[in-house]
Amino acid sequence: AYWNEKFDKLSNFELERMSFYVGEKYADFDEEGTYKCVRCARSVYSSTSKFSPAAPLDDFPTFKKSIADGIKIQKIYSFGMKQSEIQCGGCSLHLGFSFDENTESERHCLLSLCLDFEAKDNSIDLPNFTSEPKAILDHFEQQEQTAIKLIASGEGIELSERKPPTVEPEEPPTLNRQDTPQVPLETKSPKTAQAKNTHKQAPKKASSAGTQSRGIPTTSTGNFSPETRKPRSEGSASPSPDAASVRLIVAPIVLTIVG
C-alpha cells in the first residue's frame, strides 16, 4: 500500500488537496466488496449501500449509510461553514463529509485516497489513481522546501501581472473579380420609372354611365326645369336654326300690326 507515516502527518485540508490531484478512482466503481480505512484496515462501508447521485455530486464515491461502528461523525467548522466530518471509527482518519443527515437524501461523500477495497471476487481488476499518491506527496514536499528557503533568504518575490497575448486583427481576404459571383442588376429607364409613378398617382376615372359612384355626393349648381321632358320620337325632327331665326324676326312685325 502507498500509505506510510508521511501521510499520517497530513491535515484534513492537505488530504482534500491531494485527492484533487490523484483522482477519485472509486467514484464509478461498482464491484461487490467492502471498503476499508486505508490506514487501519477497519471496514467502514459496504458496496451494497453505494450509489451514484446526480451531477455534480457524482465526483466522489457516495454511500447511503456505513457499516455499524465503522465510522464516527464530528461537527467541525471548515471554511467558515459548519460541516459533518466522517472519521474512521478505529483510527479517526479523515474519510470525507456527510450531507443531509437523518433524511431520505442523506449521503456520505468519501475520498478514494483514504479508502481501500476488498473485493468479493479476487479475480477482478481494481481501478488505479490518475497520479500516484507518493509522487504527488513528494511534489508537495518540494514546494514546501522551496517556500521555506525563499522565506529564510529574505529575498523579495516580485509578482508581475500576466498580460494577455496581443492578437492582431485579421485582414479580410482579397477577392478577385473572378471569385466574386456577378449578379446582373435590373436597370430602369427614367421614362419607365416616371410612367410607373404617374400611373400610381393618377386619380381614378369617373365611373361610366349606368354605374353608381361610391364617392361623396356633391350638390349640382345647374338649373333644372320642373317639367319632365319626354324623349323625342324618331320621326320628329328638331327645328332648324333658320326657322328659329324667322320666328324671331316675324314676331315683332305681327305685334306692330296688331297694335
HUWO-V766002 format. One record per residue. N is the residue number from 1. OMEGA is omega in degrees with one decimal (999 if undefined). D_LAST is the distance of its C-alpha to the last C-alpha in whole Angstrom. Layout:
((N | OMEGA | D_LAST) (N | OMEGA | D_LAST))
//
This chain:
((1 | -177.5 | 162) (2 | -173.8 | 161) (3 | 176.5 | 161) (4 | -176.0 | 164) (5 | 177.5 | 165) (6 | 179.9 | 162) (7 | 179.7 | 159) (8 | -176.8 | 161) (9 | -177.4 | 160) (10 | 176.6 | 157) (11 | 178.3 | 154) (12 | 179.5 | 151) (13 | -179.9 | 149) (14 | 174.8 | 151) (15 | 177.1 | 151) (16 | 179.9 | 148) (17 | 178.5 | 147) (18 | -179.9 | 150) (19 | 178.8 | 148) (20 | -176.0 | 145) (21 | -177.3 | 146) (22 | 179.0 | 149) (23 | 180.0 | 146) (24 | -174.2 | 146) (25 | -179.4 | 148) (26 | -176.2 | 148) (27 | -178.2 | 144) (28 | -178.3 | 143) (29 | -174.7 | 147) (30 | 178.1 | 147) (31 | -179.7 | 151) (32 | 179.3 | 153) (33 | -175.8 | 155) (34 | 176.8 | 156) (35 | -175.7 | 155) (36 | 174.2 | 158) (37 | -175.9 | 158) (38 | -177.5 | 159) (39 | -175.2 | 162) (40 | 177.1 | 164) (41 | 176.4 | 163) (42 | 177.8 | 162) (43 | -175.2 | 159) (44 | -177.8 | 156) (45 | 176.4 | 153) (46 | -179.8 | 153) (47 | 179.8 | 151) (48 | 179.4 | 149) (49 | -179.7 | 148) (50 | 177.8 | 146) (51 | -179.7 | 142) (52 | 178.4 | 139) (53 | 179.0 | 137) (54 | 177.7 | 133) (55 | 5.2 | 133) (56 | -177.7 | 133) (57 | -177.7 | 136) (58 | 179.6 | 138) (59 | -177.3 | 140) (60 | 171.1 | 143) (61 | -170.9 | 145) (62 | -178.1 | 144) (63 | 178.0 | 146) (64 | 179.4 | 145) (65 | -176.5 | 148) (66 | 172.2 | 152) (67 | -177.7 | 155) (68 | 179.8 | 157) (69 | 179.8 | 159) (70 | -176.9 | 158) (71 | 169.4 | 155) (72 | -175.6 | 155) (73 | 178.6 | 152) (74 | 176.8 | 151) (75 | -178.8 | 149) (76 | 173.6 | 148) (77 | -179.6 | 146) (78 | -177.8 | 144) (79 | 177.3 | 142) (80 | -179.4 | 141) (81 | 177.1 | 140) (82 | -176.4 | 143) (83 | 178.2 | 144) (84 | -177.8 | 146) (85 | 176.3 | 149) (86 | 178.7 | 151) (87 | 175.2 | 154) (88 | -179.6 | 157) (89 | -178.4 | 159) (90 | -174.2 | 162) (91 | 177.9 | 162) (92 | 176.1 | 159) (93 | 177.9 | 157) (94 | -178.8 | 154) (95 | -177.5 | 152) (96 | -177.4 | 148) (97 | 177.7 | 146) (98 | -178.3 | 145) (99 | 177.3 | 141) (100 | -177.8 | 139) (101 | 177.2 | 143) (102 | 175.3 | 143) (103 | 179.1 | 140) (104 | -178.8 | 139) (105 | 179.3 | 138) (106 | 179.6 | 141) (107 | 177.9 | 142) (108 | -179.8 | 145) (109 | -172.9 | 144) (110 | 176.8 | 147) (111 | 178.0 | 149) (112 | 179.9 | 150) (113 | -174.6 | 152) (114 | -177.9 | 154) (115 | 170.6 | 154) (116 | -174.5 | 157) (117 | 175.0 | 156) (118 | -174.6 | 159) (119 | 175.3 | 157) (120 | 176.3 | 158) (121 | -176.1 | 159) (122 | -177.2 | 161) (123 | -177.6 | 159) (124 | 177.4 | 156) (125 | 179.2 | 155) (126 | 179.4 | 154) (127 | 180.0 | 151) (128 | 174.8 | 152) (129 | 174.9 | 150) (130 | 175.6 | 148) (131 | -178.7 | 150) (132 | -179.5 | 154) (133 | -179.3 | 155) (134 | 179.0 | 158) (135 | 178.4 | 156) (136 | 179.1 | 153) (137 | 176.9 | 156) (138 | 179.0 | 157) (139 | 178.2 | 154) (140 | 179.5 | 153) (141 | 177.1 | 157) (142 | 177.7 | 156) (143 | -179.9 | 153) (144 | 178.9 | 155) (145 | 178.1 | 158) (146 | 179.1 | 155) (147 | 179.4 | 154) (148 | 179.9 | 157) (149 | 179.3 | 158) (150 | -179.7 | 155) (151 | -178.9 | 155) (152 | -178.9 | 159) (153 | -179.3 | 158) (154 | 179.4 | 156) (155 | 179.1 | 153) (156 | 177.8 | 150) (157 | 179.3 | 147) (158 | 177.3 | 144) (159 | 179.6 | 141) (160 | 179.5 | 138) (161 | -179.9 | 135) (162 | -178.2 | 134) (163 | 177.7 | 131) (164 | 179.7 | 129) (165 | 179.6 | 129) (166 | -179.4 | 126) (167 | 179.4 | 124) (168 | 179.6 | 122) (169 | -179.9 | 119) (170 | 177.7 | 118) (171 | 178.8 | 116) (172 | -179.1 | 113) (173 | 179.0 | 114) (174 | -178.7 | 113) (175 | 174.1 | 111) (176 | -179.5 | 110) (177 | -179.9 | 107) (178 | -179.5 | 109) (179 | -176.5 | 110) (180 | 178.9 | 106) (181 | -178.8 | 104) (182 | 179.7 | 101) (183 | -179.9 | 98) (184 | 179.9 | 95) (185 | 179.4 | 92) (186 | -179.6 | 88) (187 | -180.0 | 86) (188 | 177.4 | 82) (189 | 179.8 | 80) (190 | -178.3 | 78) (191 | -179.4 | 75) (192 | 178.7 | 76) (193 | -179.5 | 76) (194 | -179.8 | 73) (195 | 178.9 | 71) (196 | 178.8 | 73) (197 | 179.3 | 72) (198 | 179.8 | 69) (199 | -179.8 | 69) (200 | -174.2 | 70) (201 | -177.0 | 68) (202 | 178.7 | 64) (203 | 179.4 | 62) (204 | 178.3 | 62) (205 | 179.0 | 59) (206 | -178.4 | 56) (207 | -179.8 | 56) (208 | -178.1 | 55) (209 | 179.4 | 52) (210 | 178.0 | 53) (211 | -178.4 | 56) (212 | 177.5 | 56) (213 | -179.9 | 57) (214 | 178.2 | 59) (215 | 179.4 | 58) (216 | -179.3 | 57) (217 | 179.0 | 53) (218 | -179.4 | 50) (219 | -178.9 | 47) (220 | -179.9 | 44) (221 | -179.2 | 41) (222 | 178.2 | 39) (223 | -178.3 | 36) (224 | 178.7 | 36) (225 | 179.0 | 33) (226 | -179.8 | 34) (227 | 177.1 | 33) (228 | -179.4 | 36) (229 | 177.7 | 35) (230 | 177.3 | 37) (231 | 180.0 | 38) (232 | 177.1 | 37) (233 | -177.2 | 39) (234 | -176.8 | 40) (235 | -177.9 | 38) (236 | 179.8 | 35) (237 | 178.6 | 34) (238 | 179.6 | 32) (239 | -179.1 | 29) (240 | 179.0 | 29) (241 | -179.6 | 28) (242 | 179.4 | 27) (243 | 179.9 | 24) (244 | -179.6 | 23) (245 | 177.9 | 22) (246 | 179.0 | 20) (247 | -179.4 | 18) (248 | -179.1 | 18) (249 | -176.1 | 16) (250 | -175.2 | 14) (251 | 179.3 | 12) (252 | -179.5 | 10) (253 | -179.6 | 10) (254 | 179.6 | 8) (255 | -178.7 | 6) (256 | -178.2 | 5) (257 | 179.8 | 5) (258 | -179.7 | 4) (259 | 999 | 0))
//
